[in-house]
Structure formats: structure tokens, C-alpha cells
């Protein structure tokens, strides 16, 4: 069984965490560092994937800035998505070589992680053919028999990944208590015909992201098929400190 360490970073803006991801991803591709899963709750941000259609961002940049919402282009797959308070975001930095070099298997594993999180709170969810992410039946959120038997599909979790030399970055975003009105600023993932929901809305139970993130190890382990020790709480650390902790001090040569 492979082993991955999980760290809870608390609430952070997107760009600094993205830079940390990039640094860890580059190091992992060079054979430095270990497999790690970053867990974070972002300040409001709209991210654009490589295939993003700008028309799916429904507000101008100035209007977004006035609302305190960042707009960031990323290297992940997919279209437009929103991250914000109340959403648990996971960024696995994993080297899939040699026996796990299968993109579909990896995406299914990320979906399974979110399905397990939802199930912990009484919501049954699953995947839908032809649409990335995790979905629930808003009319019957405590049962999932597949999309064909669902009365009203709503998306509760998004997936967007990037792989280079079979090292992963980006990952999943699960709506726990997310303000769903924020998704009105975009066409989520370019999908107009279905709505977006959250675990809290479907369950009717108020949730807090911190304890859910800190208790995430069993769901991450089962979904990703990794050994994952208890999540390390790094809310009080700077991201520079987290990077040094994971990769060690930078050594430079002179002369």
C-alpha cells in the first residue's frame, strides 16, 4: 500500500496555494519529496481550466473584483469553476508511476473520495456518464441508484486535474456549506442544464469545514487506495514553512 501525507491548510487565497502546488509537483517529478495531499478552503475565486470558455464567466472582471472574487487561469483540465468558503478542496500531489498510470482510474478515485465524504453525512451520490464530477438526486438525496433513476440531478463536487510525467496536481472540490448563490457568477463547468448543490443543503445539517478536513484521512485512504495517516493541521503555518517542511531547505551552490 502506498503512503501519502495529508495536510490541512485552512482558508487561503488561491494563487499562493497554486504556487505551492507547482513547487511540490515539480519536485515530485524530479524524484524529490513524497506523495502529499493538500486540503484547503479557498477565499472566493473563479478558476479557468485549459478548455475554459470565457463566456461561462457571467460577470466582468471589475464586477468580480468589487465582490472580492479573484479570477485565475490555471493549467488544470476542464472549464470554469468556483471555489469559496464552505468548500473542501483537495490537491493530491502523487506520483502514479509505475502501476497507476491511468487517468480514468485516477479521476474515478477522486470521485470516490467525494462520494465517501458525502456518505459520512447521509448523502448518497455518484458519477454520471459523460459529465465529470459527483452528483446527487436533489429529490431523493439519501439514495443513489444512478443518473437514469434520478429525478433532479445536482452537482455537489467538481474534479479538474493536470498530470505531467504521471505526477498529479489540482484535484477535487466538494461543496459542504458553500454559498450556492456564488455559482450564479458562472456557468459551472459549462453545464447549463443542471444545478449545483451542497452536502449541507441536501442533508439539512449545518457543517463546518475544519473538523471534516481534519477527519478526512479514512475517506482519502479508501478512495485513493493509499495509506493516509491522520491529517496534519497546518492552519497556523505559512506556505513557505509548509514547503520547507515537505521538501527541506533550498540548497544553493556558490563559487
C-alpha positions in Angstrom: 0.0 0.0 0.0 1.4 3.4 -1.0 1.5 6.1 1.6 0.5 9.8 1.3 0.6 12.5 3.9 -2.3 14.9 4.2 -2.1 18.5 5.4 -5.0 20.8 6.3 -4.0 24.4 5.3 -7.2 26.1 6.4 -8.6 29.1 4.4 -6.2 30.6 1.9 -6.3 32.6 -1.3 -5.9 30.5 -4.5 -2.7 31.9 -6.0 -0.3 31.2 -3.1 -1.6 27.6 -2.8 -1.4 27.2 -6.6 2.3 28.2 -6.4 2.9 25.7 -3.6 1.3 23.0 -5.7 3.5 23.9 -8.6 6.6 23.7 -6.5 5.7 20.3 -5.0 4.6 19.0 -8.4 8.0 20.0 -9.9 9.9 18.4 -7.0 7.9 15.2 -7.2 8.6 14.9 -10.9 12.3 15.2 -10.2 12.1 12.4 -7.6 12.2 14.8 -4.6 9.7 14.9 -1.8 6.9 12.4 -1.1 3.3 11.9 -2.1 1.2 14.5 -0.3 -2.4 15.7 -0.3 -3.1 19.4 0.4 -6.5 20.2 1.8 -7.7 23.8 1.7 -10.7 26.1 1.9 -10.3 29.0 -0.6 -11.3 32.6 -0.4 -13.7 33.3 -3.3 -12.1 32.6 -6.7 -13.2 31.7 -10.2 -10.7 29.5 -12.0 -10.4 28.8 -15.7 -9.2 25.5 -16.9 -7.3 24.9 -20.2 -10.6 24.3 -22.0 -12.5 27.2 -20.4 -15.0 29.3 -22.4 -14.7 32.9 -21.1 -18.4 33.3 -21.9 -19.1 31.0 -19.0 -17.9 33.7 -16.6 -21.0 35.8 -16.4 -19.6 38.9 -14.7 -16.9 41.3 -15.9 -13.5 41.3 -14.1 -14.3 44.6 -12.5 -17.6 43.3 -11.1 -15.9 40.2 -9.7 -13.2 42.4 -8.1 -15.8 44.6 -6.5 -17.3 41.4 -4.9 -13.9 40.3 -3.7 -13.7 37.4 -6.1 -10.4 36.6 -7.8 -10.2 35.3 -11.4 -7.3 33.0 -12.2 -6.2 31.0 -15.2 -4.9 27.5 -14.3 -3.3 24.6 -16.1 -5.9 22.1 -15.0 -8.4 20.4 -17.3 -12.0 21.4 -17.6 -13.9 24.7 -17.9 -14.9 27.3 -15.3 -15.4 26.6 -11.7 -15.8 28.4 -8.4 -14.1 27.9 -5.1 -15.1 29.6 -1.9 -15.7 29.3 1.8 -17.6 26.2 2.8 -16.0 24.1 0.2 -13.4 21.4 0.9 -10.7 21.4 -1.8 -8.2 18.6 -2.2 -4.9 18.8 -4.2 -3.1 15.4 -4.3 0.5 15.6 -5.5 1.0 11.9 -6.3 3.5 10.1 -8.5 1.3 7.4 -10.2 4.2 5.6 -11.7 4.7 2.7 -12.4 1.5 0.8 -11.9 -1.2 3.5 -11.7 -0.6 5.3 -15.0 -4.3 5.5 -15.8 -6.1 8.9 -16.0 -9.6 7.5 -15.8 -8.7 5.4 -12.8 -7.3 8.4 -11.0 -10.4 10.6 -11.8 -12.7 7.8 -10.6 -10.6 7.7 -7.4 -11.1 11.4 -6.8 -14.9 11.0 -7.3 -14.9 8.1 -4.9 -13.3 10.3 -2.2 -16.1 12.8 -2.5 -18.8 10.1 -2.6 -17.4 8.8 0.7 -17.4 12.3 2.3 -21.0 12.8 1.3 -22.0 9.4 2.6 -20.5 10.3 6.0 -23.2 13.0 6.2 -26.1 10.9 5.0 -26.0 11.8 1.3 -25.7 9.2 -1.4 -24.0 10.4 -4.6 -22.3 9.0 -7.7 -20.9 9.8 -11.1 -22.8 10.5 -14.4 -21.6 9.2 -17.7 -20.3 12.0 -19.9 -20.1 14.5 -17.1 -17.1 14.9 -14.7 -17.7 15.3 -11.0 -20.0 13.9 -8.3 -23.8 14.2 -8.4 -26.8 13.6 -6.2 -30.5 13.4 -6.7 -32.0 16.5 -5.0 -35.4 14.9 -4.8 -34.0 11.8 -3.0 -30.6 12.8 -1.6 -30.4 9.8 0.7 -30.5 7.2 -2.2 -28.5 6.9 -5.4 -29.4 4.3 -8.0 -27.7 6.1 -10.9 -28.5 9.1 -13.0 -31.1 7.3 -15.1 -33.3 6.9 -11.9 -32.7 10.4 -10.6 -35.5 13.0 -10.6 -33.4 16.1 -10.2 -29.6 15.9 -10.7 -27.5 18.4 -8.9 -23.7 18.6 -8.8 -22.0 18.6 -5.4 -18.4 18.0 -6.3 -16.1 19.1 -9.1 -12.9 17.5 -10.5 -10.1 19.1 -12.5 -6.6 17.6 -12.8 -3.3 18.0 -14.5 -0.8 15.2 -14.9 2.8 15.7 -16.0 5.2 12.7 -16.2 2.4 10.9 -14.3 2.6 13.3 -11.3 -0.7 14.8 -10.4 -1.8 18.2 -9.3 -5.1 20.1 -8.9 -7.9 17.7 -7.8 -11.4 17.9 -6.3 -13.7 20.4 -4.7 -16.7 19.3 -2.6 -19.5 21.7 -1.7 -20.1 21.3 2.0 -21.7 24.6 3.1 -20.8 26.7 0.1 -22.9 29.7 -0.7 -24.6 28.3 -3.8 -25.6 31.8 -5.0 -21.9 32.3 -5.9 -22.3 29.8 -8.7 -24.6 32.3 -10.3 -21.5 34.2 -11.4 -20.5 31.4 -13.8 -21.9 28.5 -15.8 -20.3 25.8 -13.7 -18.1 23.6 -15.8 -20.0 24.8 -18.8 -23.1 22.8 -17.8 -26.4 24.8 -18.0 -29.0 22.1 -17.7 -28.3 21.0 -14.1 -27.9 22.9 -10.9 -25.3 22.9 -8.1 -26.0 21.8 -4.6 -24.1 21.2 -1.3 -24.0 18.4 1.3 -25.4 20.8 3.9 -28.3 21.8 1.6 -29.2 18.2 0.8 -28.8 16.9 4.3 -30.3 19.9 6.1 -27.4 19.7 8.6 -25.1 22.6 9.3 -21.4 21.6 8.7 -18.0 23.1 9.5 -15.1 22.5 7.1 -12.4 22.4 9.7 -13.4 19.2 11.6 -14.4 17.5 8.3 -11.0 18.2 6.8 -9.1 17.1 9.9 -11.1 13.8 9.9 -10.5 13.2 6.2 -7.8 10.5 6.3 -10.1 7.5 6.1 -12.0 8.8 3.1 -8.8 9.8 1.3 -7.2 6.4 2.1 -10.2 4.4 0.9 -10.9 6.4 -2.2 -7.3 6.8 -3.4 -6.2 3.4 -2.2 -3.3 4.9 -0.2 -2.3 4.6 3.4 -3.1 8.1 4.8 -2.1 8.9 8.4 -4.2 11.4 10.4 -4.3 14.8 8.8 -1.7 17.3 9.9 -3.1 20.6 10.9 -1.0 23.4 9.3 -3.5 26.3 9.6 -1.0 28.3 11.6 1.9 27.8 9.2 2.9 30.0 6.3 3.0 28.2 2.9 6.8 28.8 2.8 7.1 26.9 6.1 4.9 24.1 4.7 7.1 23.9 1.6 10.3 23.7 3.6 8.7 21.1 5.8 7.8 18.9 2.8 10.9 19.5 0.6 13.6 20.6 3.1 15.6 23.8 2.8 16.8 25.1 -0.5 20.5 24.3 -1.0 22.4 26.6 -3.3 26.0 26.2 -4.6 28.4 29.1 -4.8 31.8 29.6 -6.4 
